[in-house]
Amino acid sequence: MQATVRALAPLFALGFVALGVHACGDKADDAVDRVTERFTPDSDKKPCGPSKSFVSTFVPERWTGLCGSDLNRVKVGFSPSCVAHDACYDTKGAKQEVCDVNFRESLKSQCANAFKAEGCGESLDACKSVANRYYEVVREKAGAAYRDAQAKAASK
């Protein structure tokens, strides 16, 4: 049990970091929710995080930063990157490292698009740090998920 808790600690830490800046209820959140709903017809699965696992509760689908002189909230939805990452794992013969690197670059691209306005540099840097942490956790913990997805793809 102690080994399991230690193995899951990075996911919990990632979730708590993002929850600290999470905000709900505006148009950006609604758009992210629509993307999430479109790719998750059953309520047990979210695009980001291990499927059908309580750990998914702590892996955020979005990140919020402050931008500009008015400190406007800007939200980045990570669900599309997570969905593309899952699809890559599900592709027969896909290389895990390639899927994971593409995942990280997709997350960083979403950050860059969201925080391209003047005065957003700190939020861009923070968002990219979150993206790097997602990548690190995936590289450390997603080996079994990759192998399972490849086994299913090979049997089709």
Rosetta blueprint (number, residue, H / E / L):
1 M L
2 Q H
3 A H
4 T H
5 V H
6 R H
7 A H
8 L H
9 A H
10 P H
11 L H
12 F H
13 A H
14 L H
15 G H
16 F H
17 V H
18 A H
19 L H
20 G L
21 V L
22 H L
23 A L
24 C L
25 G L
26 D L
27 K H
28 A H
29 D H
30 D H
31 A H
32 V H
33 D H
34 R H
35 V H
36 T H
37 E H
38 R H
39 F H
40 T L
41 P L
42 D L
43 S L
44 D L
45 K L
46 K L
47 P L
48 C L
49 G L
50 P L
51 S L
52 K L
53 S L
54 F H
55 V H
56 S H
57 T H
58 F H
59 V L
60 P L
61 E L
62 R E
63 W E
64 T E
65 G E
66 L E
67 C E
68 G L
69 S L
70 D L
71 L L
72 N E
73 R E
74 V E
75 K E
76 V E
77 G E
78 F L
79 S H
80 P H
81 S H
82 C H
83 V H
84 A H
85 H H
86 D H
87 A H
88 C H
89 Y H
90 D L
91 T L
92 K L
93 G L
94 A L
95 K L
96 Q H
97 E H
98 V H
99 C H
100 D H
101 V H
102 N H
103 F H
104 R H
105 E H
106 S H
107 L H
108 K H
109 S H
110 Q H
111 C H
112 A H
113 N H
114 A H
115 F L
116 K L
117 A L
118 E L
119 G L
120 C L
121 G H
122 E H
123 S H
124 L H
125 D H
126 A H
127 C H
128 K H
129 S H
130 V H
131 A H
132 N H
133 R H
134 Y H
135 Y H
136 E H
137 V H
138 V H
139 R H
140 E H
141 K H
142 A L
143 G H
144 A H
145 A H
146 Y H
147 R H
148 D H
149 A H
150 Q H
151 A H
152 K H
153 A H
154 A H
155 S L
156 K L
